[in-house]
Amino acid sequence: MKIYTRNGEIAYDETFHKGINIIRGNNSSGKSTITHFMFYVLGGAFNDWVKEAKKCSYVIAEIEINKAPLTLKREINLNKYGKGNKTEGLFIFWGTLEEAEKETEGWQKFNFNTTDNKKSFSNVLFENLDLPIVKGENNITFHQILRLLYLDQDSPTNSLYYYEEFDTTLTRETVADLLLGVYKQELYDKKQRKVEADKELDETKREIKVIKRFIQNPYDLIPSSLNQRITEKEKEIYQIESDIIELKNQEKKVRFTQKTQLDFEKLNTEAIAQRQKVKKLEQQIKNFSYEIEDTDYFIEALKNKLKALNKSILTRDLLGNFPIQNCPECLSPIEPIENENICKLCKTDIDDSFGITQARKIEQEIDFQIRESKNLISIKKRQLLELQAELESNKLELFHIQQKVNSSINDVKTIRQEKLDQLYVDKGFIEGEIIQLRTLFENAEMYQSLIKLQSDLEQEIEALDFSIKKISAEQEKLKLDIKDIIEKEGVYLLNNDLKRQEDFYQAKEFHIDFRNNMAYISDKDAKYSASSSFYLKISARFSIFLASLSIERMRYPRFIFCDNMEDKGIEKIRAENFQKILVEEAEKFDSEDYQMIYTTSFIPEELNIDKYTVGEFYTEQNASLKNV
């Protein structure tokens, strides 16, 4: 992790190692500030900077996610009151920090919040960590994940999570379920779909309500009824036209005037225009159908590509350590090479992480294309529905115009009589009624389509509710099994405390209540000294971390960082004892599989070695941040 001042100088530059990392120093030497920068660069919502940190412009850190190196960069921007921006965006580079600082291109900026067209940096981190993007009352951001990875000094001792003013039980419980590994992707997908289906159902009901408000006669919402009424009206017009022709024939004078010819040509022009309109609508519907089908195929192809990409990452990981004993060309034995980072065949350097990193980057691009394509399909389907309703209405209008054209061929102008004039008036009135019925028919077609859509959505939501309840019950059982292992780790840390609190060293049980943001032994209301309350809290947090090292299905990122092992007045010998038993317990696991970072002013002598420590021993005169 590197921190730069506003003058472009380096304020902090340290390389951390896998396993245990101890930052040590006196009080007021800047240890907490380093953990604040860690929290911030990983996506934490933090803005309460000390004066030295305010002189810094940005922090940049290289992290490893599923064997792929990523570099994160976040700027420190202050407002006129000297407060930082909690929701500052995050720059991501797919590669190492060394590569990132050499290249100006390749960086991508992601904002704190998700929009319809742009992912947030939380989305990117979740996807690369293979975590489902969960939605509780609010979106679960990566800041919420960090609340169980970071132990700070400012949060109240009785708060299990990093303290947040506007916190909810649902958010805490959702984060816990996610990190414990009990939150299933299937449940997430079904809950997401239910949210979408509920929204679609509300919109559909609203449209139905609007149509019913303007059309109160229920028969005017049945297309078959309206079609029958239009047909009856057209029969009436046909009868009137027959009567008109009969009256004209009775005059025994036939004069095919220029006016008649002009009327016929006008009607015929209308018919041609209407036929072209119908034809255009039919072509549009075909085009929309083809586009939807093509997009469906495209999405399926992208999903298959995404699956193949994930398989290639797994295959690369599996075959990367497969030993080659003989040359594939001449079959001669290959001489062993001590350096594992050099190819046995061509003797060039190997960077296993590069392929995985590139695959992760491509994965993000494919996922974005899938999201965009799904949005496009949704829009196209709604437009298709509207076009189909419009087509039916225009077909009826075309039929009526064609009837008038056919009638005008037989209709010849004669001397007008009073009866003939009345027939024309009646005909015009009925034609007006047909226009109104045709408009009602178009609305009725839309209404019936919406009614069917409402029924389909209600059935889907009912099925989703059933599945969600079933999976949730299975999830609760799985959570109890994981909690048992966490509680065993907690009992071990409490039992090995110094003889300061009888409840601790005699503890036979230990409970973590994520929903209510607390840890307790047997009595939720038990009160302890400030130092013992602090010991109980860090035991709870580290027990979750230690359990994750032995439970593969947990999604906890095998990473924890803690500010100050001797908070709330805990005595030196007790703080040192906790560090020893914690390190001893952590070292039962392969250090390549986890990273623990903590700060302390009281480091045990046996831990004050290069294997465990990072940086110098900081003092007020030699603080952690330089050049500020």
N, C-alpha and C positions, 0 to 999 in steps of 0.2 A: 504494500500500500504506500502510495506517495501523496504528499500534500504540498501544493504550490502556493506561494504568497502572491499578493496582488502585484508585486514587482517581478514576478517570474522566477523567484528564487525557491529552492527546495526547503520546505519547513520540516518535512518528515519523510524518511525513506527507509523502510525496513522490509525484509523478506521473512515471512513466517513459514514455519514448517508444519508438516502433518503431525498429528499427535498433540502433545501438550506444549502450549506456548504461554510463558509467564512474563508479563510486563511488570517490572518492579521499580519502586522509587518511594521517596518520602511524600508526605502529604503536600498538596498544593504544588506538585511538580508536573502536572499535566497528564497524568495517567487516565483520568476520566475523559479528558478531551479526546484522547486517541480512540476510546471506545465509542464516543459520540460520533466521530468521523466514520468509524466502521458501520455503525447503525445507519448513518445517513447515506453512505455510498451503496449500501445494500437495499436502499429503498425506504428506510424509516422516515416517518414524518417528524422531523426534529428541527427546531429553529432557535433554541435558547443557547446561543453560542457565547463563550467567554470572550473577553476583549482580544486575546491573542488569536483565537480562531477567526474572529471577524476580519483579521488582516490577511486571511487566506482566500484565494480565488476559487480553487476547486480541489477535489480529492479524486484520485484515480486508483483503482484496485483490480488486480487479477484474481479471479476466482476459478474454481474447477467445478463443473456441473456434469455429472455422469461421464467423467473422464475427458470432457471437452473444456479447454480453457476459454474463458470469456473475460473481457476487460470492461469494467464499468467506470463511468466518469460522471460526476455530478458537481455542478457549480454552486458556489455559495453567493447568493444575491441578497442584499439587504435592502429593506425599505427605509423611508426617511426617519423611522423611529429606531433604526438599528436592528430590527428583527429580520431573521431569515425567512425564506419561503419554504414552508413545510411540504408543499406540493410541487416543488421544482422537478422538472423532467430529468430523465436519465439517459445518457448516451451509452450505447452498447456496441462493442467491437468484437467480432467473432475471431478471437486469436489472443495471443499473449500480450502482456503490457509492453514488452519490448517492441513487438511488431506494431502495436497500436500507436506508440509514440513516434515511430518512424513514418507512418502513413497518415496523410491528411484525409484521404478517402477511405471508405469502408465503415465509417461510423454511421450509426442510425440513432436518431433521437426518438424516444418514446415518452409520452406525457404521463402524469400521475393517474389521470382518469381515463377510462375507456370511452370511446365514442362509437357511433355506428360505422364510421369509415376507418377508424384507426385503433389499433391495439394500445393498451397501456403497457408500461414496462413490467407491471405485475403479471399481465397475461403472458409476456415473453418468458419471464422467469418461471412461472408456473408450468408452462409447456415444456421448457427445457429440463425441468426437474421431474417431468412426468406426473405433475400434480393436476387433478381436475380443477378447472376454474369454477369455484363454488360461489353460489349467491345465497346469502342469508337475507336479513332485512336490508342490508346494503351489500354492495360487492365486497367480497373478501379480498383485500389487497395484500401485497407482500408485506406491507407494514404490519398487518394483523398477524402474519406468520412470525415475524421478528419479535412480537410481544411475548412469545414463548421460547425464543432463542437467546434473548438478551436480558441479563439481570443488571439493573441500574441502581444507583443510590437514591434517586429522587422519588421513586415509587414508594407508597406506604408499605410497611413491613407485612401487613396483613393482606396485601394484594399479590396473588399468585402471578398474575400477568403484569407486564409493563403497563403502568397506570395510564388510563385514558379517560378524560372527563365525560364524554358522551359514549358510554359503553353499554352493551346490551347482553343479556344472558344468552340470547340466540347466537350472537356473534362469537362469544367465547366458546359456546358448546360446538358450534360449527368448526371453528379453528381446531379445537381439541380432536373432534372426530376425524378431521382431515389429517392431522399430524400423527394420530395414533394408528392410522391406516385402516380404520373401519369404515370410512366414507367411500362407498363404491362408486365407480364411474357410471355404472348402469343406473344407480339411484340419481346421480347428478344429471344424467341425460334425461331421465324421465321427469325429474323436477323442472329442468329447463324447458322441456317440451310442454309441461303442464302450464308453466308461466306463459309461454307463447300461445298455447291453445286457449287459456283463459282470456288473454288479451284479444285474440281473434273472435272468440265467442261474444265478448262485450261489444266489440265493434259491429259484429253481425246483428246482434240484438238491437243496437242503436239504429242501424240502417233500417231494420224491419219496423221499428217503432216509428221512424220518420215517415215511411211509406204508408203505414196504417193511419197515421195522423191526418194525412191528406186524402186518403181513400178509405172512407168509413164503411162503404157497402162491401160486405165480404164476398159477394159474387163478382165484384170488380177486380178481385185479386186471384180469380181462377181463369187461367188462359183458355181452357177449353170452353168455358161459358162465354167468354168474350168473343172467341172465334166463331161460336155458333151465332151470337148476336150480330156479328159483322156479316156473316153469311146471309142471315135473314134480311138485313138491311140491303145487301147487294141484290137479293132476289126482288125486293121492293123496287129498287132502282131499275132492275131489268124489266119488271112489269110496266113501270112508268115509261121506260124507253119504248117498249112494245106498243103501248097506247099512243105515244107520240107518233110513231111510224105509221100506225093504223090511221090516225087522224089525218096525217099528211097524204096518205095514199087516197083517202076519200076525196081530196080536193081535185084529183084527176089532173093536176098540173104539176109536172115535174120540172123544176129548174135547178140545176146543179150550179149554184152561184159561186162567185169567187170567194165570198165570205165563208161558205161551207168548206171549200177547199182549204182556206186559211185555218179554220177551226180544226180540221183533221190534221193538218200539218203541225199545228201547235201541240195537239194531244200526242201525236206520234213522236214529236221531239221530246216531250215530257217522258214518254214511255222509254225512249232510248236512254235518256239521262238517268232515269230511275233504274233501268236494267244495268247500266254501267256502275251505278252506285252499289247495287246488290252484288254485282260481280267483284267489285273492289273490296267489299266487306268480306266476301267468301275467300278472296285471295289473302286478305289480312289475317283472317282466322287460320288459314292453312299455314301462313308464314309464322304466326305466333305458336301454333302447335309444333311446327318443325323446330323453332328456336327453343321451346321448352324441352322437347325431346333431345335436341343436341346438347343443351346445357346439362340435362340429366346424365347423358353419356359422359360429358366432360367431367362432371363432379365425380362420377363413378371411377373414371380413369385417374383423376387426381387422388381419390382415396386409395386406389390400388397402388399408385405411385408412392403414396405416403407409407402404406404397409411395406412395400418393397424396400423403401428407404430405411425404415426401422429394422427390417430383417437384415439389411446390409450392415447396419451398425452392430447388431448382435453377432453377425457372422464375422465381421472384422475383429470384434472383441474376442470371439472364440478361437479364430485361426491365428490371431496375432501372436499367441504364445505356443503355437504348434511347432515342435522342433523338426527341422529338415536334416536328415542324417546323410543323404547322398545327393550329389549334383543331379538335377533332372535331365541334363544334357548327356553326360558321359557316365553317370552312375557311380563315379568315384566317391569315396568317403570325403566328407567335408571336415576340415580341421576346425575344432572348437575355437571360439573367440570369447575372451573374457568380457569385453565391453558389450552389454546387451543392446546398446543403442546403435550398433553398427550391423548392417546386413551381412549375413554369413556368405552370401553369394557374390554380390557386387562391391562389398566393403564401403558402401556409402552410408551416411547418417540416416537414421530412421526417426520419424516424428509421428508416433501412433495417434497423437491427438488431432493432427491436422485433418484427417479424413472425417473423424467424428464431428469436429467443429464445423466443417463445410456442410456435412449432412444436416446438422442442426439448423444452419442458416437456410438451407434449401427447404427444410421442413417448415420453417416460419413462412416462407414465400408461398408454398403450396397451400398451407392452412388459410392464408389470407385470400388466395384465389377461390377456395371452396366457400368461404364466408360470403365473398362478393357474388359468386354464382348463385348461392341459395337466395340471397336478397333479390337478385334479378328474376329468378323463377317465380318468387312470390308476387312480384309486381306484374309479370307477364300473365300469370294465371288470373289475377283480378281483371286485367285489361281484356283478356280473352272472354271472361264471363260477360263483360259489358258489351263486347262486340257481337257475341252470339245473340244477346237480347235485342240489340239494334238490328241485326240481320233479319230476325223473325218479323219485326215490325216493318222493315223496308220491303220484305217479300210480299206482305199483305198489301202494302201501298202499290207495289208494282202490279199485283193482280188486279187491283181496282182500276188503275190507270189503263191497263190493257183492255179491261172490259169497256171503258169509255171509248177507246180507240176503235174497238170492234163495232161499237154502237154507232160511232160517227160515220163509219163506212156505209151503213144502211140508211143513216139519217140524211134526208134531203130537205132543203129549206123550201117551205111553201108560205102562202099568206098566213100570218099568225092570227089565231083566233083566241078568244078569251079562255077557252078550256085548255088550249095548248100552252098558253102562258102560265096557267095555274099548275100544269104538270111540271113545267120547268122550275117553278118555285118549290114544289114538293121535292123534286129531285135534288135541288140545291140544299134544301134543309136536311135531307137524309145523308147527303154527302158530308155535310158538316158533322152529323152524328157519327159517321164512319171514322172521320178524322179523330174525333174525341175517343172513340172506342179503340182505335189503333194506338193512341198514346197510352190508354189504360192497359192495353195488351202488352206493350213494351214494359211498363212498370210491373205488371203481373208476372211476366217471365222472370224479371229480376227478383221479385218477391219470392217466387217459388224456389228459385236457385238459392236464395239466402236461407229459406226455411230448411231446405235439404242440408245446406252447409251447417246450420245451427244443430240439426239432429246428429249429423256426423261428429261434430265437435263435442257435443254432450256425451255421446257414446265413448269417444276417445278419452275424454276427461274422466269418466267413470272407471274405465279400464286402467288409466294411469293411477288414479287414487288407490285402487286395489293393489296394484303392483308396488306402489310406494310404501303402503302399510306393511306389505309382506317383507320387502327388502329391509325396511327400517327395523323390524322385529329381529331379523337375522343379524343385522348390524349391532344391535344392542347386546346380543349374546357374545359376539366377537369382542366387543369393548370390555366386557367383564373379564375375559381371559387375559387381555393385555394389561388391564389395571392390576391384576394379581401380581404380575411380574414387576411392574413399576413399584408397587407397594412393598415387595420384598427388598428391592434396592433401597427404598426409603428407610425401612426398618434397620437394614445393615448400617447405613450412615448414622442413624440416631443411636443405635446400640453402641457404636464405637466412638461416640462423643466422650469428652472428659466427664467425670462425675460431677456435673454442675446442675443437671436437671433430672430428677428421679424418673419422671415420665418418659424421658428419652432413652436412658440406658436400660430401662425395664420394658420398653415398648414391645408389644407382640403384634400390633397392627398399625397400619398407617394408611390414611385416606387422602385422596386428592379430589376435591369437588370443583371441576372445571366450570360448571355452570354458575356456581356461587362464588367463584374466584378465591378459593381458600384451600389450605391444607390443614389437617388435624390428625390427632392420634386416635382417640376414641370419643372425646367430648368436644363437640364443635364450639362450645362456649368457654373452653379452658383458656385462662389468661397466663401469660409468661412474661418474664422480663424482656426488655427490648432486644438484648443480645441473644436470648434463647428463641425469641420469635423470628429473628433474622436467621438463626441456625436452622430452624424448622423450614423456613421458606427456601433457602438455598439447597437443603436436603431434598425438598420436593422437586425443585427444578432440575437438579443434577440426576435425580433418580429417573426422571423421564428420559434424559439424555443417555444414561447408562443402559436403560432398558432397550432403547432403540438400537444399541450395538449388538444385542443378542436376538432381537425380534426382526426378522428380515422384512415382514410385511408392513412394519411401521413406516410412515412417510416422513417422519422427523428427519431433517437433513443431515444428521450425524455431525452437527456443528453447534457449538454453544460458546457464548462469550459473556463474561461476568466482570462487572466493574467493582472492585474492592472486596476482598475476602474478609475484611475485618470491620465491616460496617456496624453501626448501631452500638459502638462501645464494646464489641466482643474482645476479650483479652487476647494478647499475643499468643500465648501457649495453646489456647483453644483454636484460634485461627490456623496456626501452624499444624496442629493435629488434624484438622479437617482437610487441609491441603494434602497431607501425607496419605490419609486413607482414601481420598478421592483419586490421587494419582495412582496409588496401588491398585485400586479397583479398575481404573481406566486401562491400565497397562496389562490387564488380563486379555485385552483385545488387541488386534493388529493395528498399530498406529497409522498404517496406510489407509485405514477405513474411516478415520474420524479426525476432527480438529477441535481442540478445546483451547480457548484463550481466556485468561483472567489476569486482573491486576492485583497487586498486593504491596503493602509496606512491610509486611512481616513474612519473608520467605524463609522456609527451613533451609538450613545449611546444605543438606544433601540434595535439594532441588535447585540450588543456586549454581547451576552448571550450564554449559552451552547447549546440552541436549534439550533442556527445557526452557531456557530464557530467550527473550527477544530484546535486542537493543541494550542500551546502557542502563545503569542504575540512576534514575533521574532524581534531581534535587531542585530546589528553588533557583539555584544559580545555574544549573545545567538541566533546564526543563526539556520536555519531550519535543516541543515545537521550537525550531531554530529560525533565525532570521526574521523574527517578528517583534 
